[in-house]
């Protein structure tokens, strides 16, 4: 069936959005971003360092892309069920 795979992929994305375990180093001048991460994502660890705020969090694709410039680690997909499994 033409378009079936695309339909399944779209349903999978809507039902099981991708989330990533990432680390950020935010400059102190970007403290507002830290507040957003605390409110909208799952913050796992926070450390106040000399060069900024180190944050480890589980974020969705939107926040991953939005704050990509502050990433200190590559993304690691969390174990979220998929329709393909």
C-alpha positions in Angstrom: 0.0 0.0 0.0 1.4 3.3 -1.0 1.6 5.8 1.9 1.1 3.1 4.5 4.6 3.3 5.9 4.4 7.0 6.1 1.1 6.8 8.0 2.6 4.3 10.4 5.6 6.5 11.0 3.4 9.6 11.6 1.2 7.7 14.1 4.4 6.3 15.8 5.7 9.9 16.1 2.5 11.2 17.6 2.0 8.4 20.0 5.6 7.9 21.0 7.5 11.1 20.5 11.3 10.7 20.6 13.1 11.8 23.7 16.8 12.2 24.2 19.1 12.1 27.3 21.4 15.0 26.7 23.8 17.3 28.6 23.9 21.1 28.2 26.4 23.7 29.4 24.4 26.9 29.7 26.2 30.2 30.2 24.9 32.0 33.3 23.5 34.7 30.9 21.1 32.0 29.6 19.5 31.3 32.9 16.1 31.6 31.3 16.8 28.5 29.3 17.5 26.6 32.4 14.1 27.7 33.8 12.4 26.5 30.7 14.2 23.1 30.8 13.1 22.7 34.5 9.5 23.5 33.6 9.1 21.7 30.3 11.5 18.7 30.4 12.8 16.2 32.9 16.0 17.6 34.5 18.1 14.8 35.9 21.1 16.7 37.2 22.2 20.3 37.6 25.7 21.5 38.6 26.8 25.1 38.9 30.3 25.3 37.5 32.7 28.2 36.8 31.9 28.3 33.1 28.1 27.9 33.4 25.2 25.7 34.4 25.7 22.0 33.6 22.3 20.4 33.0 21.5 16.8 32.2 18.0 16.3 31.0 15.6 14.2 29.0 14.2 16.4 26.2 11.9 15.9 23.2 13.0 16.7 19.7 11.7 20.3 19.9 13.9 21.2 22.9 16.8 19.2 21.5 16.8 21.3 18.3 16.0 24.6 20.1 19.0 24.4 22.4 21.4 22.4 20.3 24.1 25.0 20.5 24.5 24.3 24.2 24.9 20.6 23.9 28.0 19.0 25.5 27.1 15.4 24.6 25.6 13.6 21.7 22.0 12.7 22.0 21.1 9.3 23.4 17.6 8.1 22.6 15.7 7.0 25.7 14.0 3.6 25.6 10.5 4.5 24.5 8.2 1.9 23.0 7.6 2.0 19.2 4.9 0.6 17.0 7.7 -1.2 15.0 8.5 -3.4 18.0 
